[in-house]
Structures are given as C-alpha cells and as structure tokens.
Amino acid sequence: MDTITATALFIEQKFADEGSGHDWAHIRRVWLLAKRLAQAEPTANLEVTELAALLHDIADWKFHDGDYEAGPRAAREWLASQHVPEAVIAQVQTIIREVSFKGLGVETPVSSIEAALVQDADRLDAIGAIGIARAFAYGGHKGRPLHDPVIVPVAHDSFASYQKNDAPTLNHFYEKLLHLKDRLHTDGARQIAAQRHEFMEAYVARFLAEWDGED
C-alpha cells in the first residue's frame, strides 16, 4: 500500500467519530480540493500536498489544550512509521504550522506553493454551505450560543487572543469567515470562493433578519 492510501485510511479511522466539523469528511474534502488546485500549479509537489492535506488536522491545537506543536509532532510520528524521507516529513510539518488561521489582525504567510494549496483548500471548506454548517457544529460542540447582539466581533490582533475566543458562533463570520475570500493564494481557489462567499453573505443577512423576527 502506498503512503497516500495508508495515510488516508489512518486518518479516516482516527476521525470516524469526530463531531465538531473537523471530521474525516472535512479532511477528505480538503485533500480532494488541494489535489484539484494542484493540477493548475505545475511546480507543486503532489505527494507533499496530499500528505499535508490529509494530516493538517491530525492533532489540532483547538482540541489539544492550545498546543500548537501537537499536530506537527503527530504527523512526524505517523510519517516516520511509514518510512517517509526526512525532507518530506519536515515540509509537511511546516505546512501544518502554517495552515491555521491565527486571527484577523495576524499575517499568515506561507513558505511554499504546497502550503498555499493546503491552506486555500482548508479555507474553502470553511466557507459556503458546508462552511456555515461546520461553524455552527463547532459552536455547538463548544457550547456557544448562536448569536448575542451585545457581544461585538473582535479583530483579534494576536494568536493568543484568537485562541481564547469564546464568542457566539455568528461572530466567527465577522472575525474570520467573511474575510477568507480575500486571503486566498491561488487563482483556482479564488474562483471557487466567489460563489461560496456570496452564499455566506446572503445567509448572514437572512440569519439577522430572522433573528429580529422578520419574514
């Protein structure tokens, strides 16, 4: 069995019962989107892109007490068990460190086309119809209210501030999701994002109208 297939099976089994929106279905979509985007980037290393996409949520800091190195460590352990070359392991670890959103006021540069592809694919899955569903699934998982007009959105200017955020789910649209379209790296991702972003804007407007008892 090749490493990509083995990794996909490993991650599918590991996340089979995950219920916060960071499940195997999410990871599979990111993997497929990253592969699709990579087809338009001839310089991209497809193996690195696929492995990083499959492993990008292997130990997300959100579920490991804020430990930002949990993911890179877990990815290294798995890839080493598959006898993946050190250079590939190191690059996958770097991509995992770079892929996460760290706050609206925080720059999130990427150091390779592979990192750009995985980050774009992950951000695409955070917007549109499924992105909306995932946002509320995660909010429910964390016990957060849907909306509270008294609690205003915050443009977090540090990763530490973003990590501590526990605002209502609708705030997440203003603090992250509605800004992702303009933070994508590749033309392919931007094309996909346009319609998803438009749908999300319409949803938020409808949500607020219904919240105030309108038809």
C-alpha contacts under 8 A as a table, 3 or more apart, distances in Angstrom:
res1	aa1	res2	aa2	distance
1	M	5	T	6.56
1	M	6	A	6.32
2	D	5	T	5.56
2	D	6	A	6.20
3	T	6	A	5.04
3	T	7	T	5.92
3	T	82	Q	6.80
4	I	7	T	5.13
4	I	8	A	6.15
4	I	47	E	7.53
4	I	50	E	7.09
4	I	51	L	6.43
5	T	8	A	5.11
5	T	9	L	6.25
6	A	9	L	5.22
6	A	10	F	6.09
7	T	10	F	4.97
7	T	11	I	6.11
7	T	51	L	7.36
7	T	54	L	7.05
7	T	55	L	7.97
8	A	11	I	5.25
8	A	12	E	6.00
8	A	54	L	6.46
9	L	12	E	5.05
9	L	13	Q	6.21
10	F	13	Q	5.38
10	F	14	K	6.15
11	I	14	K	4.92
11	I	15	F	6.06
11	I	24	W	6.85
11	I	54	L	7.10
11	I	55	L	7.45
11	I	58	I	7.43
12	E	15	F	5.51
12	E	16	A	5.83
12	E	24	W	5.31
13	Q	16	A	5.24
14	K	17	D	7.93
15	F	18	E	5.23
15	F	23	D	5.37
15	F	24	W	5.30
16	A	23	D	6.87
16	A	24	W	6.26
17	D	23	D	7.50
18	E	21	G	7.37
18	E	22	H	6.77
18	E	23	D	5.04
18	E	24	W	7.69
19	G	22	H	7.15
19	G	23	D	6.54
19	G	137	A	7.52
19	G	141	H	7.48
20	S	23	D	7.05
20	S	134	R	7.26
20	S	137	A	5.45
20	S	138	Y	4.61
20	S	140	G	7.91
20	S	141	H	5.63
21	G	26	H	6.82
21	G	133	A	7.98
21	G	134	R	4.80
21	G	135	A	7.51
21	G	137	A	5.89
21	G	138	Y	5.97
22	H	25	A	7.90
22	H	26	H	5.80
22	H	27	I	7.14
22	H	57	D	7.38
22	H	134	R	7.89
23	D	26	H	5.35
23	D	27	I	6.41
24	W	27	I	4.96
24	W	28	R	5.86
25	A	28	R	5.08
25	A	29	R	6.19
26	H	29	R	5.18
26	H	30	V	6.30
26	H	125	D	7.22
27	I	30	V	5.10
27	I	31	W	6.11
27	I	53	A	7.12
27	I	54	L	6.05
27	I	56	H	7.94
27	I	57	D	7.42
28	R	31	W	5.00
28	R	32	L	6.17
28	R	54	L	7.10
29	R	32	L	5.14
29	R	33	L	5.97
29	R	125	D	7.27
30	V	33	L	5.07
30	V	34	A	5.93
30	V	53	A	6.14
30	V	54	L	7.63
30	V	118	V	7.21
30	V	121	A	5.11
30	V	122	D	5.41
30	V	125	D	6.76
31	W	34	A	5.21
31	W	35	K	6.25
31	W	50	E	6.06
31	W	53	A	4.95
31	W	54	L	5.79
31	W	118	V	7.81
31	W	121	A	7.56
32	L	35	K	5.14
32	L	36	R	6.14
33	L	36	R	4.96
33	L	37	L	6.10
33	L	121	A	5.38
34	A	37	L	5.14
34	A	38	A	6.00
34	A	49	T	6.90
34	A	50	E	7.09
34	A	53	A	6.89
34	A	117	L	5.49
34	A	118	V	5.51
34	A	120	D	7.60
34	A	121	A	5.27
35	K	38	A	5.02
35	K	39	Q	6.58
35	K	46	L	7.19
35	K	49	T	7.32
35	K	50	E	6.68
36	R	39	Q	5.51
36	R	40	A	7.75
37	L	40	A	5.85
37	L	41	E	7.14
37	L	117	L	6.53
37	L	121	A	7.89
37	L	186	T	7.86
37	L	188	G	5.95
37	L	189	A	6.92
38	A	41	E	4.97
38	A	42	P	7.27
38	A	44	A	6.34
38	A	46	L	6.96
38	A	49	T	7.90
38	A	117	L	6.69
39	Q	42	P	6.78
40	A	188	G	7.50
41	E	44	A	5.63
43	T	113	I	7.73
44	A	49	T	7.51
44	A	113	I	6.00
44	A	114	E	5.85
45	N	48	V	5.55
45	N	49	T	6.21
45	N	114	E	6.71
46	L	49	T	4.97
46	L	50	E	6.01
46	L	114	E	7.89
47	E	50	E	5.24
47	E	51	L	6.11
48	V	51	L	5.24
48	V	52	A	6.00
48	V	88	V	6.48
48	V	91	Q	7.32
48	V	92	V	6.39
48	V	114	E	6.89
49	T	52	A	5.31
49	T	53	A	6.08
49	T	92	V	7.97
49	T	114	E	5.15
49	T	115	A	7.37
49	T	117	L	7.17
49	T	118	V	6.59
50	E	53	A	5.11
50	E	54	L	6.13
51	L	54	L	5.16
51	L	55	L	6.09
51	L	92	V	6.95
52	A	55	L	5.08
52	A	56	H	5.53
52	A	92	V	5.07
52	A	93	Q	7.71
52	A	95	I	6.49
52	A	96	I	6.65
52	A	118	V	7.02
53	A	56	H	5.30
53	A	118	V	5.57
54	L	57	D	7.61
54	L	58	I	7.98
55	L	58	I	5.04
55	L	71	G	7.97
55	L	75	A	6.29
55	L	96	I	7.59
56	H	59	A	7.98
56	H	60	D	7.81
56	H	71	G	7.24
56	H	95	I	7.75
56	H	96	I	5.13
56	H	99	V	7.49
57	D	60	D	5.06
57	D	71	G	6.80
57	D	96	I	7.86
58	I	71	G	5.63
58	I	74	A	6.71
58	I	75	A	6.82
59	A	63	F	7.16
59	A	64	H	6.86
59	A	70	A	5.49
59	A	71	G	4.22
59	A	72	P	7.92
59	A	74	A	6.59
60	D	63	F	5.71
60	D	64	H	6.50
60	D	68	Y	7.41
60	D	70	A	6.95
60	D	71	G	5.75
61	W	64	H	4.86
61	W	65	D	6.34
61	W	66	G	4.54
61	W	67	D	4.96
61	W	68	Y	5.02
61	W	69	E	7.61
61	W	70	A	6.62
61	W	71	G	7.23
62	K	65	D	6.49
62	K	66	G	5.66
62	K	67	D	7.93
62	K	163	Q	7.74
63	F	66	G	7.18
64	H	67	D	5.57
64	H	70	A	6.99
66	G	163	Q	7.16
67	D	70	A	5.54
68	Y	71	G	6.86
68	Y	97	R	7.56
69	E	72	P	5.41
69	E	73	R	6.11
69	E	97	R	7.68
70	A	73	R	5.27
70	A	74	A	6.14
71	G	74	A	5.20
71	G	75	A	6.08
71	G	93	Q	7.84
71	G	96	I	6.88
71	G	97	R	7.91
72	P	75	A	5.11
72	P	76	R	6.14
72	P	92	V	7.84
72	P	93	Q	4.72
72	P	94	T	7.60
72	P	96	I	6.28
72	P	97	R	6.98
73	R	76	R	5.17
73	R	77	E	6.28
73	R	93	Q	7.79
74	A	77	E	5.11
74	A	78	W	6.32
75	A	78	W	5.24
75	A	79	L	6.06
75	A	89	I	7.74
75	A	92	V	7.70
75	A	93	Q	6.82
76	R	79	L	5.22
76	R	80	A	5.82
76	R	89	I	6.04
76	R	90	A	7.84
76	R	93	Q	7.09
77	E	80	A	5.32
77	E	81	S	6.30
78	W	81	S	5.18
78	W	82	Q	6.58
79	L	82	Q	5.01
79	L	83	H	6.40
79	L	84	V	5.48
79	L	89	I	6.48
80	A	83	H	4.93
80	A	84	V	5.70
80	A	85	P	7.84
80	A	86	E	7.99
80	A	89	I	7.57
81	S	84	V	7.71
84	V	88	V	6.75
84	V	89	I	6.65
85	P	88	V	5.51
85	P	89	I	6.43
86	E	89	I	5.00
86	E	90	A	6.10
87	A	90	A	5.25
87	A	91	Q	6.30
88	V	91	Q	5.14
88	V	92	V	6.16
89	I	92	V	5.20
89	I	93	Q	6.21
90	A	93	Q	5.11
90	A	94	T	6.29
91	Q	94	T	5.06
91	Q	95	I	6.29
92	V	95	I	5.12
92	V	96	I	6.29
93	Q	96	I	5.16
93	Q	97	R	6.38
94	T	97	R	5.14
94	T	98	E	6.28
95	I	98	E	5.03
95	I	99	V	5.93
95	I	110	V	7.75
95	I	114	E	7.52
95	I	115	A	4.94
95	I	118	V	7.68
96	I	99	V	5.42
96	I	100	S	7.43
97	R	100	S	6.88
98	E	108	T	6.89
98	E	109	P	7.19
98	E	110	V	6.04
98	E	115	A	7.00
98	E	119	Q	7.70
99	V	108	T	7.98
99	V	110	V	7.76
99	V	115	A	6.77
99	V	116	A	7.98
99	V	118	V	6.86
99	V	119	Q	4.72
99	V	122	D	7.71
100	S	108	T	7.98
100	S	119	Q	7.34
101	F	108	T	6.93
102	K	106	V	6.13
102	K	107	E	7.91
102	K	108	T	7.09
102	K	158	S	7.11
102	K	159	F	4.84
102	K	162	Y	6.36
102	K	163	Q	7.84
103	G	106	V	5.17
103	G	155	A	7.01
103	G	156	H	4.97
103	G	157	D	6.07
103	G	158	S	6.12
103	G	159	F	5.75
103	G	161	S	7.74
103	G	162	Y	5.38
103	G	175	E	7.63
103	G	176	K	7.36
104	L	107	E	7.97
104	L	155	A	5.24
104	L	156	H	5.49
104	L	157	D	6.46
104	L	175	E	6.24
104	L	176	K	6.28
104	L	179	H	7.98
105	G	155	A	6.03
105	G	156	H	5.62
105	G	157	D	4.15
105	G	158	S	6.80
106	V	156	H	7.57
106	V	157	D	5.61
106	V	158	S	5.98
106	V	159	F	7.15
110	V	113	I	7.78
110	V	115	A	5.79
110	V	116	A	5.97
111	S	115	A	6.65
111	S	116	A	7.86
112	S	115	A	5.22
112	S	116	A	6.37
113	I	116	A	4.93
113	I	117	L	6.18
114	E	117	L	5.12
114	E	118	V	6.34
115	A	118	V	5.25
115	A	119	Q	5.96
116	A	119	Q	5.18
116	A	120	D	5.94
116	A	184	L	7.97
116	A	185	H	6.01
116	A	186	T	7.37
117	L	120	D	5.17
117	L	121	A	6.11
117	L	185	H	7.68
117	L	186	T	7.30
118	V	121	A	5.09
118	V	122	D	6.08
119	Q	122	D	5.13
119	Q	123	R	6.12
119	Q	184	L	7.98
120	D	123	R	5.12
120	D	124	L	6.06
120	D	184	L	5.62
120	D	185	H	6.63
120	D	186	T	7.35
120	D	189	A	6.18
121	A	124	L	5.10
121	A	125	D	6.48
121	A	189	A	7.22
122	D	125	D	5.32
122	D	126	A	6.69
123	R	126	A	5.01
123	R	127	I	6.87
123	R	180	L	6.56
123	R	184	L	7.85
124	L	127	I	5.55
124	L	128	G	7.77
124	L	131	G	7.86
124	L	189	A	7.19
124	L	192	I	7.64
124	L	193	A	6.33
125	D	128	G	7.48
125	D	130	I	6.79
125	D	131	G	5.56
126	A	130	I	7.18
126	A	131	G	4.00
126	A	132	I	7.24
126	A	134	R	7.18
126	A	135	A	7.59
126	A	177	L	6.77
127	I	130	I	6.80
127	I	131	G	4.09
127	I	132	I	6.35
127	I	177	L	6.23
127	I	178	L	7.88
127	I	180	L	7.85
127	I	193	A	7.61
127	I	196	R	6.03
127	I	197	H	6.44
127	I	200	M	6.88
128	G	131	G	5.10
128	G	132	I	6.19
128	G	193	A	7.92
128	G	195	Q	7.70
128	G	196	R	4.01
128	G	197	H	5.99
128	G	198	E	7.97
128	G	199	F	6.01
128	G	200	M	5.45
129	A	132	I	5.28
129	A	133	A	6.44
129	A	196	R	7.16
129	A	199	F	7.30
129	A	200	M	7.13
130	I	133	A	4.98
130	I	134	R	6.04
131	G	134	R	5.04
131	G	135	A	6.14
132	I	135	A	5.16
132	I	136	F	6.52
132	I	200	M	7.27
133	A	136	F	5.42
133	A	137	A	6.08
134	R	137	A	4.92
134	R	138	Y	6.06
135	A	138	Y	5.31
135	A	139	G	6.18
135	A	169	T	6.74
135	A	172	H	7.70
136	F	139	G	4.84
136	F	140	G	6.02
136	F	146	L	7.37
136	F	169	T	6.27
137	A	140	G	5.18
137	A	141	H	6.12
138	Y	141	H	4.86
138	Y	142	K	6.23
139	G	142	K	5.14
139	G	143	G	6.09
139	G	144	R	5.03
139	G	145	P	7.23
139	G	146	L	7.46
139	G	168	P	7.35
139	G	169	T	5.54
140	G	143	G	4.87
140	G	144	R	5.80
140	G	145	P	7.54
141	H	144	R	7.75
144	R	166	D	7.10
144	R	167	A	7.00
144	R	168	P	5.44
144	R	169	T	6.57
145	P	148	D	7.23
145	P	167	A	7.98
145	P	168	P	4.98
145	P	169	T	6.52
146	L	168	P	5.46
146	L	169	T	5.14
146	L	170	L	6.10
147	H	168	P	5.05
147	H	169	T	6.20
147	H	170	L	5.43
147	H	171	N	7.32
148	D	151	I	5.62
148	D	168	P	6.38
149	P	152	V	6.72
151	I	167	A	7.21
151	I	168	P	7.73
152	V	171	N	7.16
153	P	167	A	7.85
153	P	171	N	5.13
153	P	172	H	7.58
153	P	174	Y	6.31
153	P	175	E	6.11
154	V	175	E	6.20
155	A	175	E	5.80
156	H	159	F	7.41
156	H	161	S	5.82
156	H	162	Y	5.56
156	H	175	E	7.54
157	D	161	S	7.00
157	D	162	Y	7.77
158	S	161	S	5.28
158	S	162	Y	6.40
159	F	162	Y	4.98
159	F	163	Q	6.03
160	A	163	Q	5.13
160	A	164	K	6.45
161	S	164	K	5.36
161	S	165	N	6.48
162	Y	165	N	5.26
167	A	171	N	6.44
167	A	172	H	7.65
168	P	171	N	5.70
168	P	172	H	7.36
169	T	172	H	5.37
169	T	173	F	7.54
170	L	173	F	5.60
170	L	174	Y	7.42
171	N	174	Y	5.34
171	N	175	E	6.07
172	H	175	E	4.86
172	H	176	K	5.65
172	H	177	L	6.51
173	F	176	K	5.50
173	F	177	L	4.53
173	F	178	L	5.44
174	Y	177	L	6.50
174	Y	178	L	5.83
174	Y	179	H	7.47
175	E	178	L	7.55
175	E	179	H	7.66
176	K	179	H	5.52
176	K	180	L	6.54
177	L	180	L	5.47
178	L	181	K	6.99
178	L	197	H	6.95
178	L	200	M	7.63
178	L	201	E	7.50
179	H	182	D	5.91
179	H	183	R	6.88
180	L	183	R	5.04
180	L	184	L	6.61
181	K	184	L	5.95
181	K	190	R	6.61
181	K	193	A	5.83
181	K	194	A	7.06
181	K	197	H	6.72
182	D	190	R	7.98
184	L	189	A	6.60
184	L	190	R	6.31
185	H	189	A	7.31
185	H	190	R	7.67
186	T	189	A	5.35
186	T	190	R	6.38
187	D	190	R	5.10
187	D	191	Q	6.24
188	G	191	Q	5.27
188	G	192	I	6.51
189	A	192	I	5.19
189	A	193	A	6.02
190	R	193	A	4.96
190	R	194	A	6.29
191	Q	194	A	5.66
191	Q	195	Q	7.92
192	I	195	Q	6.57
192	I	196	R	7.02
193	A	196	R	5.12
193	A	197	H	5.83
194	A	197	H	5.32
194	A	198	E	6.34
195	Q	198	E	5.08
195	Q	199	F	6.22
196	R	199	F	5.15
196	R	200	M	6.23
197	H	200	M	5.03
197	H	201	E	6.23
198	E	201	E	5.20
198	E	202	A	6.35
199	F	202	A	5.19
199	F	203	Y	6.19
200	M	203	Y	4.95
200	M	204	V	6.26
201	E	204	V	5.28
201	E	205	A	6.32
202	A	205	A	5.18
202	A	206	R	6.16
203	Y	206	R	5.06
203	Y	207	F	6.00
204	V	207	F	4.95
204	V	208	L	6.22
205	A	208	L	5.33
205	A	209	A	6.26
206	R	209	A	5.07
206	R	210	E	6.18
207	F	210	E	5.28
207	F	211	W	6.00
208	L	211	W	4.88
208	L	212	D	6.42
209	A	212	D	5.40
209	A	213	G	6.64
209	A	214	E	5.32
209	A	215	D	7.42
210	E	213	G	4.93
210	E	214	E	5.02
210	E	215	D	6.45
211	W	214	E	7.38
